[in-house]
Amino acid sequence: MKKRHGIFLAFLLLPSFSAAFPLFYSSRKQALYKSKIAEIEKNFASSECEKVKSNVNNYFNLKPPSEFRKKAYLYLGRCYEKMGYSDKALSVYKIAAALYPHEKEFHKKLADMYFDAGFFKKSSEIYLRLIQEYTCGWEITMKLALCYLNLGFYKKAEKRLSQAAELNGYKDRDLLKNYVQCLINLGKYGKALNIANKMGPPDKYVSLARVYIHKGDFRSALEEVEKGEKQFPHKKDLLLYEMLLNFFNEKYYKAYAKAGNFLEKYPFSEAAMTIKIWSGYKIGRKREAQQTFLLLQKKGKGWLKRLSERLNLQER
Amino acid sequence: MKNLFVSLHVVFLLCGISLSHCASINETSNEEDIFEEVLWAKIVSMPADKRLSVGIVLSGGGARGFAHTGVLDILEKNHFPIDMISGTSMGAVIGGLYASGMGVERIWKFASEADTKNVSKDFKGFSFLELLIKNKLISPKYITAFVNDNLGGKKFSELKIPFACVSMDFCTGEKIIFTRGALSLAVRASVNLPGMFEPIKYRHRYLVDGGVVDFLPVDAARHLGAKWILSSWVESDNNVLPRNVFSSLLQVIDIRGKILAQKSAARSDFIIKPDVKDIKVADFNKCYEAGNKGLIEAKKNIKKAKRKYIADSLPFVWRFF
């Protein structure tokens, strides 16, 4: 009787077992996928990119469902980036972005890749879509602005830089520097001065000076740079601007001395050599200027060397 | 073929990555850039007679010519001195509008509306049918109206920037450089396609498009007194075999223009060549696209142009430092 009951019970429970089996099986598979992903994650964290590559390949051979592939694509892409295979990383992100159209991360990665490669039109299109579809932070807004700035769309860039600056609370120095540059390009000098004033020192002095330089007010530019130099006597940018602005404010003796000081710190500075040559000519120290010119000819490599060549021919 | 495309894409991308530092965002990142910035600001703040005066030369090219809008936009935003302008055909239209004081923003608006505005009607529809059936040259009423509406009543002497435009005497083949008189007539004559539009009668001459005789009018800018020339040249691509009378005619004009422009380009100090080869003369639905391409190309080249101008100017401006 008991045996009969047991068989009957088993018979009754059979459908429930058969229904539960896939669940049981799938939860086992899910656990396997999770463990594989965890392993890939671990490889990535310990910078073992070759292992990431092979583990991702093996993992994909298991044919995991779409939702379990996302992370694998991300780690694979990031590994290719780390290894310097930008083309492969780009391909991975392209595939992932197509497979997961609503995954912001892949689109952002794709846009970043295009941005770093200098394809600003392509990256701007993706950043713009991201901003329109998701709530994005100031970084993506700034990246979009930088695309526009590089493409020459200054008005569009201004709008995005203004938004990014608001979102960021006027804190990021690179963002504000670019904002000032954009406003200079648009000839909005008043606004550029306002933004420059929001920056912390020493960037504030450099940015204020740059606005005055573009306005053609070299005296005010020099004043700003001198204020900055008093507080930050070793800041290279400030010293360079100070040397140049002294020259263009016709303070040739001071420019000559500043160039000399700069060369003591940076002996192969082509900018300082050039100013020493030019101001040397202006104050009648042609022999010293010639010596510096010969040094520039010997050590120089770039545009400033060629610039002084042109001038020196005329001055001989 | 697909593989070839992929590998080209990869090579292109890798080249792009290696060049990414050139496309740096902060424009004062090193010594040379700081030096250039200050020296540039100093030179361009000088009056035109104390530095090399800059002439901007705008080539012909029909709808492609709207690329000049982008070029002018970038020059303006980078405070490039524009002391005088010369233009042929569409270059004359854009140059004339700009020289008259019209802002680049408004010229951009024309570019975006070019297809919907009636100007393109002169190149299609009934007027064109008339040309083929009646064998009679068209009097382009929409183009004439556009030029008159925007430049009518203005004289060369009243322009904010000195300007010259070029047309050709249809009887003698002489190049006529306009620098005086009524602006709209001169611009209209410069944009008067031969073989399609009626020649314009002017002082016993019959004038047609200047593109046939001087596609890139460097001489006209020199005539105005420009000492340093920046040319914006919108080149054509003639690899496609024309399929009708109209496109054959335009292709002949394009080829002739290209040959002429090559000689003029050699006399320019700097050339910007927007990549608009895929846009045809009468593609008025692509004017805005042409403008954008001009803008992108100019942005790519602006740093080089500035450095060339500084280097060429330095021996002249040195005594004023």
Interface residues (C-beta under 8 A of the other chain):
Chain A: S86 D87 L90 D116 A117 G118 F119 F120 K121 L146 L149 N150 L151 G152 F153 Y154 D174 K177 N178 Q181 N185 L186 G187 V206 R210 I213 H214 G216 F218 D237 L240 Y241 L244 L245 F247 F248 E250 S269 E270 A271 T274 W278 K282 G302 W303 L304 R306 L307 R310 L311 Q314
Chain B: H9 V10 L13 L14 G16 I17 L19 S20 C22 A23 I25 N26 E27 T28 E31 E32 I34 F35 E36 E37 V38 L39 A41 K42 S45 G70 D73 I74 K77 N78 H79 L295 I296 A298 K299 R307 I310 A311 L314 P315 W318 F321
